[in-house]
Amino acid sequence: MTVSPEDIAEMRRQGDLKEFLLSLTPTARRTPKQAAPAEPKSPVEIPRERPGAWPTGSRRPTPPPPTAAADVQAAIEDYRAWLRAGRPPASDKCPCIPCRHATGGLA
């Protein structure tokens, strides 16, 4: 195939000269066209002072109130009486305030 200078001038005018020259080279030597770099995504705005912090206006859960010593002693005595009675069927609901808080009962 013979290409004249007029053919090259016409290809240059039409913008096809580069594609013509690349078509003459083996495909293994061609470098793939690089895609235009994508615009970086803007970071998501998270309204907090530092990552991992509690959301604004919230706080960590408060621990249940401590059980009074008298309530603990009453529960132990109740358990001992239940053991002495031969372990009869009994309620499995604890009457102390922390257990009632944990199970959703009244305080």
Residue, then its C-alpha position, 0 to 999 in steps of 0.5 A: m500500500t502506498v500513501s501519498p503526501e496528499d493522502i497524509a495531508e488530507m488525513r491530517r486535515q480530517g484528524d485521522l492521521k494518528e489512527f492511521l499510523l496506529s493501525l500500521t503498528p502491531t496491537a501489542r505495541r499500542t498503549p491503551k487509551q487512559a480514561a480521563p481521571a474521574e473527579p474525586k468524590s467530596p467527603v461526606e460531611i459527618p456532624r461530629e467533633r471527632p470520629g467515633a464520638w457520641p452524636t450531638g445531644s446524646r450521652r452514654p447509658t447510665p448504669p442502673p442504681p446500686t442495690a441497697a444492702a438491705d435488699v441484697q440481704a433480704a434476697i439472700e434470706d429469701y433464697r435460703a428459705w427457699l432452699r430449706a423448703g426443698r426448692p418448691p416452684a417459685s417465681d423467676k422474677c427478681p424484685c430488686i430495682p436493678c433487675r426490674h430496670a433490666t427487664g422493663g418492670l416498674a422501678 
